[in-house]
Amino acid sequence: MRLGPVFFKTARRRALGSLRVSSMTKTFLLLQLDSEGAPYSEVAAILEDMGFRPETEGYDFVYDWGRPASVAESLTFADRIQEALHGTRVRFRVESTEE
């Protein structure tokens, strides 16, 4: 299975005087399952074991880093997702954002 597209977005940071708001990274997954692949419940269990939680607004799952993450960290995490889903016949799209 090939790794789906990986997207990075940076939300605008707001400053109030000299106070700077710290951004937190979230990684979103959009899945495309194959009828010949693993059941959705199995895929969900794999992702939840990795720290993802179900998402209802445009994505299937979200991972909250709880801190800013670098592009390199996000790419390494995408590799871990691909490894964890290997053999399940699931295609996915990864998108990381700073909020």
N, C-alpha and C positions, 0 to 999 in steps of 0.2 A: 504494500500500500504506500502510495506517495503521500508525503506531507502536503496538506492543503495550504492555501495561501495564509501567510502570517501578516497581519496588519498592526501598525502601531499608530496611535493617535495621541496627541498631547492637548489636553484641555487648556484653555487660557488660564494662566495663574493671575490671581487678583492680589493687589497689594493695597493695604490700608495704611497710608503714611509710610513708615519704614517697616511695618509688620508684613511679613511674607507668609502666605498660606502654604503649608506643606501639602504636596500632592501624594495621593496613594494610587498604586497600580492595581487594576483589576484585569483579569484575563477571561474573556468570554469564548464559549464554544458553541458552534452551530453544527449539528450532526446530520448526516445523511446515512440512514441505515439501509442495508441490503436484506431483502426477504430471505436470502440464503445464508445470512450471517447470524451473529449472536443475538439473542433476545434483548430487547431494550432494557429489561430489568438487570441483566448481566452487565451491560455496558454502563448503566447508571451506577451499579455497585462498584465497578472499577474506578469510575471517575470520582465518586464520593470518597473512596479510599484514598484518593490523591488529594482530597481537600476541596473538591468542587462541590457546589450546592446547586440544586435545580433553580433555573431562572425562568421567568414567565414573560419578560418583555423583549421579544425579538431574538432571544438566544435560548439554547437549551440548558446550558450550565454556566456558572460564573465562579471564578476563583479570586478571592480577595487576598492580596498579598499583605495588606495591613501596613504597607510601607511603600516608598518608591522602589521600583525595580528597573534595572538597566536593560537595554536591548539584548545584551549578551545573556543575561539571566532569563529573559523571556524566551529567547531562542533555545536555550538549554531546556527550559520547561516544556516547550513545544516538542522537543526530541523525546522527553520522558512520556508525554501524552501519546506520541506515535508508538513508542515501544510498548506502553501499557495496552494500547488498543490493537496491537499487531495480531492478526489472525481472526479478528472479529468481523471483518468485512464492513467496517464503518469508515466513511469518509467524513472529514471534519474541516471546519474553518476556525482558525484561531485569530482573535483580535484582542490586543492589550491596549488599555487606555490609562491615562492618568487623570484623576478627578480631584 
